[in-house]
Amino acid sequence: MDILYKKFYRSFYLRTNGFIPAAPLNQCIFPGDFFQIRNGEIIVLGNIFRNNIVDMADVNLDRSGVSQPASNWQFSDGVTKPYSGRGAGNGPTAGTFEFSKQVLAFSSRGSFLFKANKPESIRICNWADLKQQLIIKLTQTLYSFRELYVVTESAAVSDWTLAISGSDKGELEIVTDEENFGLVDIFGHNSTKTIQSKDIEYYHRENKRKPTFFKAKKLVVQDDVLDNFTSNLVYQSTDKHQWASEFYGYEFGFDSSDVPLVPGSAQPSVLDMLKANDLNPNTALSYFKWADANLDDIEKLF
């Protein structure tokens, strides 16, 4: 995904208490969907319910539509309102009419304005009852995933509007014939019309309640497994220089500061270095756990 969207995605996660927009933005994502992130996009591979990975008798779904704090779903970054006022015009049939007009200015590439109304979510209520069997089935008995996300909650809104600037000179001129006006009131209103736009990279209004936003759990390596693996790497590196000099029979010029670096995140290496049959249905829970998808995962989209 274009880096242009990064401010919006990060702000969305922080403002909505952990929800993440789909990528691409027109994608529908449902509770139970499992996916991977590839080339900046979310690739949905299946659904734990539709694919009969879990018994529906074991599942507790909240389908009622849990209301989310509405104020958290209207926010912006780097947007000002240099002009707001009322005007009058003449229509071919209605005669003279009044309208509200605003000019929205975007201060940088990636500056955005987002407004959504009536956010509600549906979710898996008893994730704790499902998580262990999902680890075994998704990594061993049904699939052999080492990297995977499972959607636990999906949010939809009655409508949403998003504008993202493509430069530091972005500008949007909008009008409405409604009586009320203001930055929040006019932008995203169903009566609003765009008169002129400048350097606006993305501008879209969605009027249907689609599940475009979600929370997810991700497969991660257990902390103690990761700690043991890192410790072993450090131990193996302590005498590597001496071994290399003796084995290759060459006088290398080592300094005392030449200590091999251990990667800050060695999760993939842990699994790659496992011996044959170390990871099996009986040991899967010792190696894997679930964690909340977070800002680190949003970084993978860019």
Phi, psi and omega in degrees: 000145180299137180302341178306328185271357190297315179302317181296313183296317180295315179296321181300313180301315184288323185278331186258016178064044169103002176283149181235132176290149176296158177222108006288167189290344180268008183275137175266132182230130188245156173304135182097343176298138171242141190211168170234159176257119182225127177052041176076015178229154176270117181256105179283125185256343180171189179219131186296338178273310182296327181270009177055037178282329175237153177281125182298339177293340181267357190256136173243105181255135172266104182261004189285338184090087182280122181292137176256154180302114187299324183294336180286349185253023175222110185201168182208171176212120176072030181242131176237169182238083183293341179213137173208127181190181180251149177216177180227147179217173179242126178260155182293336182242322186270352182078214182288137177218154178258152179214157173261142182228140176222149171243125179253128182247135182250127192277342183202166174297127182095351174299145188212164173224127184229136176218129176227151183238145174051059178288134176222155180226155169240146190209164171275119185276330186246050178305323182300331180281342186254338194298322183288316178295330178291322177300312182296316184287321184279338181253345187226296193279324180253321180225173179232045180292143171243342177223121186196150174238144175235127182284128180254341182207136178237138180243144175226153181234160180294326175194153174214151179225137181221132173234131179232132183276145177265359180200181178275008178241019181298142182208143180225126179247118185231154179221158173210151178264009175287156183288318184279147178209161185155166184303314181285320188291317183281310181297126179088354178289145184292346178265357185286138176237145179267122177274317184205144174224149181222124178054036174265114185283322182222129178212113186213142173237127179250123184258000181249148182279084180258144179281080187263349186234147189207164165242151184213158170254150180234148174289130174223161179281141178303144185301317183292326177294317180294320179296317180296320180295316180296318179298320179294323177297317179297316180298315182294334184276346188294324182244021184294322182294319179295316179299317183297317180298318181288318185290315183274348178061037183230142182272088177284154179261081181271148170252162179295338180274355182280071179259126179304137183278141174259126183301143181296326177235105186254020185303310180299322182296324179305311184288325179293331185269000179295142176283161181305132177073003174297319180261117181211176182303333181278337184250355186304321182290341177281339183258329187243155168211174177254143174226159180291135170297140188216198183297329177299324180284328174297324177302327181295339179286347185237000000 
